[in-house]
Every structure is written in structure tokens, then in C-alpha cells.
């Protein structure tokens, strides 16, 4: 056993390392307690010096002037921190690497990708990405395990791990009505641009699938969309 991996008969489970687990589980609540006790002291100082920004907020915080009020406030912040820990764990991916498949559990949902369907795996901006043999993105999520652990275990199991996106050089920035793409693809990219501006993540994901059916992949670079043709491996 090393870092955040544990071998089992049905695969190697990749999750938080012991240190990372302690930080994730207890860190936010501990920080909440510290803020709860320190905030009134800092607020009183800011009120005394006449700090002009958020004056009402500091005056309210400074009103916590007894030990029991400080304890109550610290408890509230601790609960908020604990809830943040729960959401962090639920939003990250526990990966189980088996001989014939990869299982990816996020919260209560689980995705299973057969080994035979995987064309490449890599980490992009801290997210684990799995592409199929036609270079379509079949999974994207923030793993609990660190990148070096993911790389080592996937390589040990013989999966096609890559140091980076093998098709990164094929992407081009989408320029509306440039004439480079079929009309149907332009229409989907235009609709997806609107969805991104509206922060409609589910709609944007569905439109990604529509693009892949038309033979194109898309990724986001800030406010811009980058496209490339699908590539069979």
C-alpha cells in the first residue's frame, strides 16, 4: 500500500492519501473554529481604527464580546466547515482500477469504463480524463488520489496512460462563421457558447455529446471553445 491506493481482489482503489484525508475531513471544520474565535478580535480592531470597507459587517462581528457567544459562533463556523468537507468528498472521484475495467465513483453515482474501450488516460488541469478509442471523452472528474499515484497504478495495470492530452495539438479556437466547420457543427458550438455563458453545465455537457456524434471534440479554454476532429486509435 502506498499513498492513497489499496489493493483488493477486485482492483486497486485510489483515494485520498492519509494526510490528504485528514486535511479534507478535519481541515475546514478546524479552520471554521479558528475563524469563529479570531473574527471578533479582528473585527473590534478594524472598528477601532475606522476601517472603511464593510463597516457594518465588522461592527456586527465585534458584538461577539463574551466567551459563550464566541463558542456559539465557532460552532456555527465548524458546522459550515464540516458541510464543506462532505461536499468536497462527494464531488471528488474514487477510482478503482481492475484488470478489465475502471470504476469511477463520485458521491452516490458510479461510472464503469471497460478496459477495451479506453484509448487514453491523462490528467488535465487536475482532472482525470478518459478518452475512448475514437478520442471521445467518456469521463472527466477530479480524482481523490494524486497524479503520481494514478499514473503508477494505471501503468502497472497496463492501461494507456499519457503524460498529457495526446490530441492537444489538434485543437483550434472556434471562430463563429469562419467557414472551417460544417453548418451543423457551427450550430451546436453556437448553442454551447450560449449555455456556457449561462453557466448551464448540464446543457453544455449534452451539447458536447451532440458534437461528438457529429465527429468533433470540444474543450474549454476560459471563455473560448476549442475544437478538433475525432481520431480513431
C-alpha beads as a LAMMPS data file, in Angstrom:
LAMMPS data file: protein, C-alpha beads

233 atoms
232 bonds

1 atom types
1 bond types

-500.0 500.0 xlo xhi
-500.0 500.0 ylo yhi
-500.0 500.0 zlo zhi

Masses

1 110.0

Atoms # bond

1 1 1 0.000 0.000 0.000
2 1 1 1.294 3.485 -0.859
3 1 1 -0.214 6.955 -0.710
4 1 1 -3.899 6.675 -1.498
5 1 1 -4.047 3.222 -3.102
6 1 1 -5.177 -0.076 -1.604
7 1 1 -5.076 -3.406 -3.418
8 1 1 -8.185 -5.583 -3.341
9 1 1 -9.154 -8.737 -5.162
10 1 1 -11.477 -6.779 -7.460
11 1 1 -8.999 -3.969 -8.195
12 1 1 -6.798 -1.251 -6.749
13 1 1 -8.715 1.538 -5.021
14 1 1 -7.266 5.028 -5.444
15 1 1 -8.465 7.549 -2.901
16 1 1 -7.108 10.268 -0.606
17 1 1 -3.705 9.715 0.961
18 1 1 -3.796 9.565 4.798
19 1 1 -2.517 13.138 5.087
20 1 1 -4.934 14.450 2.461
21 1 1 -7.839 12.639 4.141
22 1 1 -7.085 14.303 7.484
23 1 1 -6.889 17.711 5.798
24 1 1 -10.121 17.176 3.874
25 1 1 -12.118 15.743 6.775
26 1 1 -10.890 17.953 9.616
27 1 1 -9.299 20.956 7.895
28 1 1 -12.412 23.018 7.037
29 1 1 -14.037 22.461 10.454
30 1 1 -10.802 23.353 12.260
31 1 1 -10.436 26.462 10.138
32 1 1 -14.037 27.343 10.962
33 1 1 -13.334 27.151 14.700
34 1 1 -10.244 29.344 14.355
35 1 1 -12.172 31.914 12.329
36 1 1 -15.026 31.824 14.833
37 1 1 -12.737 32.766 17.708
38 1 1 -10.431 35.120 15.800
39 1 1 -13.062 37.089 13.886
40 1 1 -14.457 39.110 16.842
41 1 1 -10.942 40.154 17.896
42 1 1 -10.017 41.215 14.375
43 1 1 -13.385 42.944 13.896
44 1 1 -13.011 45.006 17.073
45 1 1 -9.577 46.148 15.934
46 1 1 -10.941 47.143 12.492
47 1 1 -13.783 49.084 14.127
48 1 1 -11.344 50.876 16.436
49 1 1 -9.123 52.008 13.535
50 1 1 -12.159 53.039 11.482
51 1 1 -11.586 50.619 8.598
52 1 1 -13.925 51.975 5.874
53 1 1 -14.778 48.778 3.966
54 1 1 -17.713 46.636 5.197
55 1 1 -18.039 48.713 8.357
56 1 1 -21.444 47.276 9.299
57 1 1 -20.122 43.723 8.976
58 1 1 -17.194 44.428 11.293
59 1 1 -19.453 46.095 13.864
60 1 1 -21.757 43.069 13.911
61 1 1 -18.789 40.698 14.252
62 1 1 -17.325 42.869 17.011
63 1 1 -20.553 42.498 19.016
64 1 1 -19.499 38.921 19.835
65 1 1 -17.961 40.041 23.123
66 1 1 -18.475 37.162 25.561
67 1 1 -16.948 33.691 25.657
68 1 1 -20.253 31.890 25.112
69 1 1 -21.067 33.992 22.052
70 1 1 -17.621 33.165 20.679
71 1 1 -18.203 29.454 21.323
72 1 1 -21.563 29.544 19.528
73 1 1 -20.036 31.391 16.586
74 1 1 -17.105 28.962 16.412
75 1 1 -19.544 26.027 16.473
76 1 1 -21.520 27.528 13.591
77 1 1 -18.364 28.001 11.535
78 1 1 -17.270 24.443 12.396
79 1 1 -20.570 23.055 11.087
80 1 1 -20.179 25.070 7.892
81 1 1 -16.658 23.671 7.526
82 1 1 -17.883 20.114 8.098
83 1 1 -20.540 20.552 5.415
84 1 1 -17.845 21.839 3.057
85 1 1 -15.825 18.673 3.767
86 1 1 -18.810 16.486 2.915
87 1 1 -19.345 18.298 -0.378
88 1 1 -15.651 18.073 -1.215
89 1 1 -15.619 14.310 -0.686
90 1 1 -18.878 13.863 -2.615
91 1 1 -17.568 15.940 -5.507
92 1 1 -14.315 14.034 -5.987
93 1 1 -13.744 10.686 -7.660
94 1 1 -12.677 7.425 -6.043
95 1 1 -11.066 5.322 -8.753
96 1 1 -10.896 1.522 -8.737
97 1 1 -8.509 0.096 -11.329
98 1 1 -9.235 -3.517 -12.251
99 1 1 -7.801 -5.895 -14.810
100 1 1 -10.717 -5.457 -17.222
101 1 1 -12.436 -2.221 -16.185
102 1 1 -12.141 1.073 -14.341
103 1 1 -14.819 2.066 -11.833
104 1 1 -15.231 5.740 -11.001
105 1 1 -17.373 6.640 -8.019
106 1 1 -18.471 10.241 -7.447
107 1 1 -20.786 10.650 -4.481
108 1 1 -23.604 8.143 -4.934
109 1 1 -23.072 7.622 -8.673
110 1 1 -20.644 5.222 -10.310
111 1 1 -19.389 5.010 -13.889
112 1 1 -17.744 1.894 -15.295
113 1 1 -15.440 2.003 -18.320
114 1 1 -14.267 -1.270 -19.868
115 1 1 -10.544 -1.592 -20.493
116 1 1 -11.201 -2.462 -24.138
117 1 1 -12.966 0.888 -24.661
118 1 1 -10.148 3.079 -23.303
119 1 1 -7.879 4.834 -25.784
120 1 1 -6.038 7.163 -23.403
121 1 1 -5.992 8.391 -19.810
122 1 1 -4.339 11.549 -18.547
123 1 1 -4.659 14.395 -16.068
124 1 1 -5.687 17.795 -17.421
125 1 1 -5.780 20.752 -15.032
126 1 1 -6.007 18.372 -12.026
127 1 1 -8.933 16.417 -13.565
128 1 1 -8.740 12.785 -14.652
129 1 1 -9.756 12.422 -18.300
130 1 1 -10.561 9.156 -20.060
131 1 1 -10.904 9.026 -23.845
132 1 1 -12.343 6.131 -25.810
133 1 1 -10.739 4.632 -28.915
134 1 1 -12.321 7.299 -31.104
135 1 1 -10.893 10.040 -28.817
136 1 1 -14.300 10.916 -27.349
137 1 1 -14.291 11.985 -23.722
138 1 1 -16.035 9.302 -21.692
139 1 1 -15.071 10.606 -18.248
140 1 1 -13.868 13.830 -16.642
141 1 1 -13.639 14.406 -12.898
142 1 1 -11.429 15.476 -10.005
143 1 1 -9.745 12.395 -8.517
144 1 1 -9.151 11.892 -4.810
145 1 1 -5.753 10.320 -5.490
146 1 1 -2.737 12.356 -6.515
147 1 1 -1.485 12.329 -10.104
148 1 1 1.669 10.306 -9.432
149 1 1 -0.401 7.576 -7.759
150 1 1 -2.860 7.484 -10.652
151 1 1 -0.053 7.254 -13.195
152 1 1 1.801 4.498 -11.354
153 1 1 -1.241 2.285 -10.810
154 1 1 -2.672 2.688 -14.305
155 1 1 0.727 1.907 -15.829
156 1 1 1.141 -1.129 -13.557
157 1 1 -2.198 -2.429 -14.836
158 1 1 -1.171 -1.836 -18.455
159 1 1 -3.618 0.971 -19.239
160 1 1 -2.691 3.555 -21.928
161 1 1 -1.644 6.353 -19.565
162 1 1 -0.406 9.547 -21.222
163 1 1 1.605 12.392 -19.699
164 1 1 -0.789 14.870 -21.358
165 1 1 -3.668 15.042 -23.825
166 1 1 -2.321 13.181 -26.886
167 1 1 -4.548 15.270 -29.155
168 1 1 -3.819 18.676 -27.629
169 1 1 -2.043 19.835 -30.784
170 1 1 -5.155 19.291 -32.912
171 1 1 -7.375 21.792 -31.106
172 1 1 -8.285 25.073 -32.769
173 1 1 -10.126 28.033 -31.302
174 1 1 -13.706 28.269 -32.517
175 1 1 -14.364 31.414 -34.508
176 1 1 -18.092 31.780 -35.329
177 1 1 -18.948 31.518 -39.023
178 1 1 -15.309 31.058 -40.041
179 1 1 -16.243 28.520 -42.704
180 1 1 -13.933 25.864 -41.236
181 1 1 -16.707 23.660 -39.893
182 1 1 -19.935 22.129 -41.212
183 1 1 -23.093 24.143 -40.587
184 1 1 -24.438 21.575 -38.102
185 1 1 -21.246 21.729 -36.036
186 1 1 -21.311 25.544 -36.079
187 1 1 -24.880 25.481 -34.790
188 1 1 -24.019 23.188 -31.883
189 1 1 -20.944 25.219 -30.925
190 1 1 -23.017 28.395 -31.029
191 1 1 -25.680 26.858 -28.774
192 1 1 -22.993 25.558 -26.429
193 1 1 -21.423 29.022 -26.242
194 1 1 -24.752 30.365 -25.003
195 1 1 -25.019 27.533 -22.459
196 1 1 -21.537 28.301 -21.140
197 1 1 -22.363 31.987 -20.728
198 1 1 -25.489 30.987 -18.798
199 1 1 -23.372 28.555 -16.715
200 1 1 -25.742 25.772 -17.757
201 1 1 -23.302 22.901 -17.181
202 1 1 -25.771 20.096 -17.920
203 1 1 -26.821 21.647 -21.233
204 1 1 -23.182 22.252 -22.195
205 1 1 -22.372 18.599 -21.463
206 1 1 -25.294 17.415 -23.598
207 1 1 -24.136 19.621 -26.462
208 1 1 -20.650 18.149 -26.126
209 1 1 -22.234 14.775 -26.780
210 1 1 -24.014 16.175 -29.838
211 1 1 -20.695 17.427 -31.210
212 1 1 -19.087 14.032 -30.711
213 1 1 -21.903 12.418 -32.682
214 1 1 -21.001 14.815 -35.499
215 1 1 -17.360 13.728 -35.326
216 1 1 -15.828 16.548 -33.268
217 1 1 -14.444 17.021 -29.765
218 1 1 -14.555 20.257 -27.789
219 1 1 -12.787 21.624 -24.731
220 1 1 -12.987 24.950 -22.936
221 1 1 -10.175 27.462 -22.577
222 1 1 -11.550 30.168 -20.326
223 1 1 -14.372 31.824 -22.247
224 1 1 -13.302 30.202 -25.528
225 1 1 -14.207 26.847 -27.062
226 1 1 -11.531 24.746 -28.755
227 1 1 -12.485 22.061 -31.268
228 1 1 -10.794 19.172 -33.062
229 1 1 -11.890 16.242 -35.207
230 1 1 -12.250 12.868 -33.515
231 1 1 -9.338 10.490 -34.080
232 1 1 -9.652 6.704 -34.114
233 1 1 -6.888 4.777 -32.350

Bonds

1 1 1 2
2 1 2 3
3 1 3 4
4 1 4 5
5 1 5 6
6 1 6 7
7 1 7 8
8 1 8 9
9 1 9 10
10 1 10 11
11 1 11 12
12 1 12 13
13 1 13 14
14 1 14 15
15 1 15 16
16 1 16 17
17 1 17 18
18 1 18 19
19 1 19 20
20 1 20 21
21 1 21 22
22 1 22 23
23 1 23 24
24 1 24 25
25 1 25 26
26 1 26 27
27 1 27 28
28 1 28 29
29 1 29 30
30 1 30 31
31 1 31 32
32 1 32 33
33 1 33 34
34 1 34 35
35 1 35 36
36 1 36 37
37 1 37 38
38 1 38 39
39 1 39 40
40 1 40 41
41 1 41 42
42 1 42 43
43 1 43 44
44 1 44 45
45 1 45 46
46 1 46 47
47 1 47 48
48 1 48 49
49 1 49 50
50 1 50 51
51 1 51 52
52 1 52 53
53 1 53 54
54 1 54 55
55 1 55 56
56 1 56 57
57 1 57 58
58 1 58 59
59 1 59 60
60 1 60 61
61 1 61 62
62 1 62 63
63 1 63 64
64 1 64 65
65 1 65 66
66 1 66 67
67 1 67 68
68 1 68 69
69 1 69 70
70 1 70 71
71 1 71 72
72 1 72 73
73 1 73 74
74 1 74 75
75 1 75 76
76 1 76 77
77 1 77 78
78 1 78 79
79 1 79 80
80 1 80 81
81 1 81 82
82 1 82 83
83 1 83 84
84 1 84 85
85 1 85 86
86 1 86 87
87 1 87 88
88 1 88 89
89 1 89 90
90 1 90 91
91 1 91 92
92 1 92 93
93 1 93 94
94 1 94 95
95 1 95 96
96 1 96 97
97 1 97 98
98 1 98 99
99 1 99 100
100 1 100 101
101 1 101 102
102 1 102 103
103 1 103 104
104 1 104 105
105 1 105 106
106 1 106 107
107 1 107 108
108 1 108 109
109 1 109 110
110 1 110 111
111 1 111 112
112 1 112 113
113 1 113 114
114 1 114 115
115 1 115 116
116 1 116 117
117 1 117 118
118 1 118 119
119 1 119 120
120 1 120 121
121 1 121 122
122 1 122 123
123 1 123 124
124 1 124 125
125 1 125 126
126 1 126 127
127 1 127 128
128 1 128 129
129 1 129 130
130 1 130 131
131 1 131 132
132 1 132 133
133 1 133 134
134 1 134 135
135 1 135 136
136 1 136 137
137 1 137 138
138 1 138 139
139 1 139 140
140 1 140 141
141 1 141 142
142 1 142 143
143 1 143 144
144 1 144 145
145 1 145 146
146 1 146 147
147 1 147 148
148 1 148 149
149 1 149 150
150 1 150 151
151 1 151 152
152 1 152 153
153 1 153 154
154 1 154 155
155 1 155 156
156 1 156 157
157 1 157 158
158 1 158 159
159 1 159 160
160 1 160 161
161 1 161 162
162 1 162 163
163 1 163 164
164 1 164 165
165 1 165 166
166 1 166 167
167 1 167 168
168 1 168 169
169 1 169 170
170 1 170 171
171 1 171 172
172 1 172 173
173 1 173 174
174 1 174 175
175 1 175 176
176 1 176 177
177 1 177 178
178 1 178 179
179 1 179 180
180 1 180 181
181 1 181 182
182 1 182 183
183 1 183 184
184 1 184 185
185 1 185 186
186 1 186 187
187 1 187 188
188 1 188 189
189 1 189 190
190 1 190 191
191 1 191 192
192 1 192 193
193 1 193 194
194 1 194 195
195 1 195 196
196 1 196 197
197 1 197 198
198 1 198 199
199 1 199 200
200 1 200 201
201 1 201 202
202 1 202 203
203 1 203 204
204 1 204 205
205 1 205 206
206 1 206 207
207 1 207 208
208 1 208 209
209 1 209 210
210 1 210 211
211 1 211 212
212 1 212 213
213 1 213 214
214 1 214 215
215 1 215 216
216 1 216 217
217 1 217 218
218 1 218 219
219 1 219 220
220 1 220 221
221 1 221 222
222 1 222 223
223 1 223 224
224 1 224 225
225 1 225 226
226 1 226 227
227 1 227 228
228 1 228 229
229 1 229 230
230 1 230 231
231 1 231 232
232 1 232 233
